[in-house]
């Protein structure tokens, strides 16, 4: 369900693999889009890394891209980035 602390926040549709708990992948895995998860820990993979925003009533937000950076494998998380176009609505 929705958490009250995130009420009125928005997020783009998530179309990338879970970003946690990942292990370092080989170059061939990354190029093939094969995620590797840490199976030694009793945790399910999850989407812990997210980008949320809350807009003002007169602001339009258009999502141009929302993705995980698979090549950034220096941690057990994969960072995510969003490209947003933000502008004022015409009155």
C-alpha positions as a Markdown table, in Angstrom:
| # | Residue | x | y | z |
|---|---|---|---|---|
| 1 | Unk | 0.0 | 0.0 | 0.0 |
| 2 | Unk | 0.9 | 3.7 | -0.1 |
| 3 | Unk | 2.8 | 5.1 | 2.8 |
| 4 | Unk | 1.5 | 8.5 | 4.1 |
| 5 | Unk | 5.0 | 10.0 | 4.2 |
| 6 | Unk | 5.1 | 9.7 | 0.4 |
| 7 | Unk | 1.6 | 11.2 | -0.2 |
| 8 | Unk | 1.6 | 13.6 | -3.1 |
| 9 | Unk | 5.0 | 12.4 | -4.4 |
| 10 | Unk | 5.3 | 11.0 | -7.9 |
| 11 | Unk | 7.7 | 8.5 | -9.5 |
| 12 | Unk | 8.2 | 7.5 | -13.1 |
| 13 | Unk | 7.3 | 4.0 | -14.1 |
| 14 | Unk | 10.1 | 1.6 | -13.0 |
| 15 | Unk | 11.3 | -0.4 | -16.0 |
| 16 | Unk | 14.7 | -1.5 | -14.7 |
| 17 | Unk | 15.9 | -4.5 | -12.7 |
| 18 | Unk | 16.0 | -4.4 | -8.9 |
| 19 | Unk | 19.0 | -2.3 | -7.8 |
| 20 | Unk | 19.8 | -4.0 | -4.5 |
| 21 | Unk | 21.5 | -6.4 | -3.4 |
| 22 | Unk | 23.8 | -6.7 | -6.4 |
| 23 | Unk | 27.3 | -8.1 | -6.9 |
| 24 | Unk | 29.9 | -7.0 | -9.4 |
| 25 | Unk | 29.0 | -8.2 | -12.8 |
| 26 | Unk | 31.3 | -9.1 | -15.7 |
| 27 | Unk | 31.4 | -6.8 | -18.7 |
| 28 | Unk | 29.7 | -9.5 | -20.7 |
| 29 | Unk | 26.8 | -9.7 | -18.2 |
| 30 | Unk | 26.4 | -5.9 | -18.3 |
| 31 | Unk | 26.3 | -5.8 | -22.1 |
| 32 | Unk | 23.8 | -8.6 | -22.2 |
| 33 | Unk | 21.6 | -6.9 | -19.5 |
| 34 | Unk | 22.0 | -9.8 | -17.1 |
| 35 | Unk | 21.8 | -8.6 | -13.4 |
| 36 | Unk | 23.7 | -10.5 | -10.7 |
| 37 | Unk | 22.2 | -10.6 | -7.2 |
| 38 | Unk | 23.9 | -11.5 | -3.9 |
| 39 | Unk | 22.4 | -14.9 | -3.0 |
| 40 | Unk | 24.6 | -15.3 | 0.1 |
| 41 | Unk | 22.4 | -12.9 | 2.0 |
| 42 | Unk | 18.8 | -13.8 | 3.1 |
| 43 | Unk | 17.3 | -10.8 | 1.3 |
| 44 | Unk | 15.1 | -10.5 | -1.7 |
| 45 | Unk | 16.3 | -8.2 | -4.5 |
| 46 | Unk | 14.6 | -4.8 | -4.3 |
| 47 | Unk | 14.1 | -1.4 | -5.8 |
| 48 | Unk | 15.6 | 0.6 | -2.9 |
| 49 | Unk | 17.1 | 3.3 | -5.1 |
| 50 | Unk | 14.4 | 5.6 | -6.4 |
| 51 | Unk | 13.7 | 9.2 | -7.5 |
| 52 | Unk | 10.6 | 10.8 | -6.2 |
| 53 | Unk | 9.3 | 14.4 | -6.7 |
| 54 | Unk | 6.4 | 16.5 | -5.6 |
| 55 | Unk | 5.2 | 19.2 | -8.0 |
| 56 | Unk | 3.5 | 22.6 | -7.4 |
| 57 | Unk | 0.0 | 23.0 | -8.8 |
| 58 | Unk | 1.3 | 25.2 | -11.7 |
| 59 | Unk | 4.2 | 23.0 | -12.7 |
| 60 | Unk | 4.4 | 20.3 | -15.3 |
| 61 | Unk | 6.9 | 17.4 | -15.1 |
| 62 | Unk | 7.6 | 15.3 | -18.1 |
| 63 | Unk | 9.8 | 12.2 | -17.6 |
| 64 | Unk | 12.3 | 11.8 | -20.4 |
| 65 | Unk | 14.2 | 8.8 | -18.9 |
| 66 | Unk | 14.4 | 6.8 | -15.7 |
| 67 | Unk | 17.0 | 4.1 | -15.4 |
| 68 | Unk | 19.6 | 2.2 | -13.3 |
| 69 | Unk | 23.3 | 2.7 | -14.1 |
| 70 | Unk | 24.3 | -1.0 | -14.5 |
| 71 | Unk | 28.0 | -0.1 | -15.2 |
| 72 | Unk | 28.4 | 1.6 | -11.8 |
| 73 | Unk | 29.1 | -1.7 | -9.9 |
| 74 | Unk | 31.3 | -0.4 | -7.1 |
| 75 | Unk | 28.6 | -1.0 | -4.4 |
| 76 | Unk | 25.8 | -3.5 | -3.7 |
| 77 | Unk | 23.4 | -0.9 | -5.0 |
| 78 | Unk | 23.0 | 0.4 | -8.6 |
| 79 | Unk | 22.4 | 4.1 | -8.8 |
| 80 | Unk | 19.4 | 5.4 | -10.7 |
| 81 | Unk | 19.0 | 8.6 | -12.6 |
| 82 | Unk | 16.1 | 10.5 | -14.1 |
| 83 | Unk | 15.9 | 13.0 | -16.8 |
| 84 | Unk | 12.9 | 15.3 | -16.2 |
| 85 | Unk | 11.6 | 18.3 | -18.2 |
| 86 | Unk | 10.1 | 20.8 | -15.8 |
| 87 | Unk | 8.1 | 23.8 | -16.8 |
| 88 | Unk | 5.2 | 26.1 | -15.8 |
| 89 | Unk | 1.7 | 25.3 | -17.0 |
| 90 | Unk | 0.1 | 28.0 | -19.2 |
| 91 | Unk | -2.7 | 29.8 | -17.4 |
